[in-house]
Amino acid sequence: MADAPDVQTVEAGDDYYHVRFRDPDEFETIRTPDWAADAAQSVSEGSEVRTGKRENSDDWEVESVLIKKQAGEETARDEAKKIVEKIES
C-alpha cells in the first residue's frame, strides 16, 4: 500500500483542529465511520476520522482527522499523521 498522504491544511475550529489530508471535492461521499474510531481513539482520545469514497471506486480513504483542540496545533498534526498511518497501512 502507498505511503500515508501529507497534511494539506490544519484549521482551528471551536473544539477541534481539522487536519486535512485530501481535498473533499475529490470524493463522491464523505462519512465518519465507526470502524475508524478504534484506530483514532488509540492515538488521540476524542478524535474522529472522516473518510471519502471516490466515484466509481469501492475504496474508502482518509479525507481528514479531527483532533481535540486542547492538544495544540503541532500535536494535532502529529497525532493525525499517526492515525492515518494506522488506518492506511
C-alpha positions as CSV (number, residue, x, y, z in Angstrom):
1,M,0.0,0.0,0.0
2,A,1.1,3.6,-0.7
3,D,2.6,5.8,2.0
4,A,0.2,7.9,4.1
5,P,-0.6,11.3,2.4
6,D,0.9,14.5,3.6
7,V,-1.1,17.1,5.6
8,Q,-2.6,19.7,3.3
9,T,-4.0,22.1,5.9
10,V,-4.7,22.4,9.6
11,E,-7.7,24.6,10.5
12,A,-8.7,25.5,14.1
13,G,-12.4,25.1,14.9
14,D,-14.3,25.7,18.1
15,D,-13.4,22.3,19.7
16,Y,-11.2,20.6,17.1
17,Y,-8.2,21.0,14.8
18,H,-9.4,19.8,11.4
19,V,-6.3,18.2,9.9
20,R,-7.0,17.7,6.1
21,F,-5.1,15.1,4.1
22,R,-7.1,15.1,0.8
23,D,-9.4,17.6,-0.9
24,P,-13.0,16.8,0.0
25,D,-14.1,17.8,-3.6
26,E,-12.3,14.6,-4.8
27,F,-14.9,12.4,-3.1
28,E,-18.4,11.5,-4.0
29,T,-19.3,10.5,-0.4
30,I,-17.7,11.5,2.9
31,R,-18.5,9.7,6.2
32,T,-17.3,9.4,9.8
33,P,-17.2,5.6,10.1
34,D,-17.4,3.7,13.3
35,W,-14.7,1.3,12.0
36,A,-12.1,4.1,12.1
37,A,-12.9,5.1,15.7
38,D,-10.7,2.4,17.4
39,A,-7.6,3.4,15.5
40,A,-8.3,7.1,16.1
41,Q,-9.0,6.7,19.8
42,S,-5.9,4.6,20.4
43,V,-3.8,7.5,19.3
44,S,-5.8,10.5,20.5
45,E,-8.8,10.4,22.8
46,G,-11.9,12.1,21.3
47,S,-10.5,12.2,17.8
48,E,-12.6,11.5,14.7
49,V,-11.8,10.3,11.2
50,R,-13.6,11.4,8.1
51,T,-13.3,9.1,5.1
52,G,-14.2,9.6,1.5
53,K,-15.2,7.3,-1.4
54,R,-14.4,8.4,-4.9
55,E,-16.9,8.0,-7.8
56,N,-16.5,4.5,-9.4
57,S,-14.5,3.1,-6.5
58,D,-15.2,0.8,-3.6
59,D,-12.2,2.1,-1.6
60,W,-12.5,4.5,1.3
61,E,-9.6,6.8,2.0
62,V,-9.0,9.2,4.9
63,E,-10.0,12.7,3.9
64,S,-9.4,14.4,7.3
65,V,-8.9,13.8,11.0
66,L,-10.4,15.9,13.8
67,I,-8.2,16.2,17.0
68,K,-9.4,17.9,20.2
69,K,-8.2,21.5,20.3
70,Q,-6.5,21.1,23.7
71,A,-3.8,19.1,22.0
72,G,-2.3,22.2,20.3
73,E,-1.7,22.5,16.5
74,E,1.6,20.7,16.3
75,T,0.4,17.8,18.4
76,A,-2.8,17.6,16.4
77,R,-0.8,17.4,13.1
78,D,1.5,14.7,14.5
79,E,-1.4,12.6,16.0
80,A,-3.5,12.9,12.8
81,K,-0.5,11.5,10.8
82,K,-0.2,8.6,13.2
83,I,-3.9,7.8,12.9
84,V,-3.7,7.9,9.1
85,E,-0.7,5.6,9.1
86,K,-2.5,3.1,11.3
87,I,-5.6,3.1,9.1
88,E,-3.9,3.1,5.7
89,S,-1.1,0.7,6.5
